[in-house]
Amino acid sequence: MSDAALLDFLAHSTELEREAGERYTELAESLRTHNNLEVADFFARMAEESANHLAEVSAIADGRALPSIAPWDFEWPDAEAPETLSYETLHYRMTLREAMLLALGNEHAAERFYRRYAEGDEDETVRRVAAVFASEERSHAQRLERALEALPEVSTLARIDDDPPQMPE
Amino acid sequence: MNDAIVLKPRDYKSGVKPIWCPGCGHYSVLNAITKAAAAACLSRDDTVLVSGIGCSSRLPAYVDSYGFHGVHGRGLAVAQGLKVARPELTVIALGGDGDGFSIGGNHFMHACRRNIDLTYIAMDNEVYGMTKGQASPTTPLDWDRSKLTPHGPGVRPFKPAAVALAAGAPWIARGYSGNPNQIARLIAEAIAYPGFSFLHVLTQCITYCPEQTDWKSVVRELDDEPLGNADEAAARFFAEDGFQTGVLYRRESALAQPVASSPADPESVFADLQGAFQP
């Protein structure tokens, strides 16, 4: 077993979950400030889930010195960690359905990330741990899919603002 | 405050919560500053963020360091004075496109020319957001979403990188808010650069310019080494579309670090000022 491979994987997993939790927390606070409480509460719940997953990853990494990696040196498939919601996807009038769909996309992205290690890493321990993480992300996604099915359809007109920002100057 | 321990990015965030619109690109710069600060092990006691006025200029309040929220367009003037008086500090000036290129345009040019060792981050969303969406110096000439300019501003937008180069800036980079990790790297490099470092960040304004979410599809990272020849850089900056990111220009230059002869005594300055206003 290559300890370096496992430590690198755990460093990435820790960063992935930490970033996800911090971003969801930030977005929850931002949406709450803009009085979109339904979406704010949802993001706060997602932040809690990320914190739980981070605790799990940290427990596995406990006692091991993870490599110190600069934020820009992590090897993510995209610009940011897979479970981190991009800022430009948000809007203060976004609906709960839109927020849940974005979160679902995140869960799928995280699952793909872990699955890549689970199926392709040379290290057996990394493959095994990554498979567990990928399954967990899959179960999160399934839970969101069920919640989305139960959610009433909301008109796309929900973004129309009764008090639009672009008032006559 | 003891910063001997290694700080995490979140340790550089203050308890003040941002009130920017959800989806605003300025969050990304805040995130990047805290990441760069943690990676560079910046001491919160020896770091100062100086800003002007505007949405982006609220940023110093959200960082747990010293900060100065100045007057419109004058962030760079304050930042340069501070760096001259306290050269041991890490000084970061920041603001938006209106603050930096219009009201503070003259300070911008002369800060480039003076080459004092500080970093200037201009968060450019091509609009005055805080005053409800008017055209700024970098607004495209056909942008017709403001009722003040219903047919678009009709004037060619300001090219910040080209102006910075012409004014003598020795380090010029561009980032994009859709990639906070890249911005963090650029900020870390800017801080480490011994001289005036200008970081132009494209930060979308989701409220007044929602079309800027399309930037993601056109922004691309520069693969080459930064240019070191001003003529080549000028040719590139005039011809480019403005969506190329990375360190675009870097040259070695003699640092201008004026030294304040001795710190002024605040009480005597105050007494002098009082005297000046005596009838």
Interface residues (C-beta under 8 A of the other chain):
Chain A: E22 E26 L27 E29 S30 L31 T33 H34 N36 A70 P71 W72 F74 A79 E80 S86 Y87 E88 T89 L90 H91 Y92 M94 P165 Q166 M167 P168 E169
Chain B: P9 R10 K17 P18 I19 W20 C21 P22 G23 C24 G25 Y27 S28 K35 A39 T131 K132 G133 Q134 R145 S146 K147 L148 S177 G178 N179 P180 N181 Q182 A184 R185 A188 Q204 I206 T207 Y208 P210 Q212 T213 W215 K216
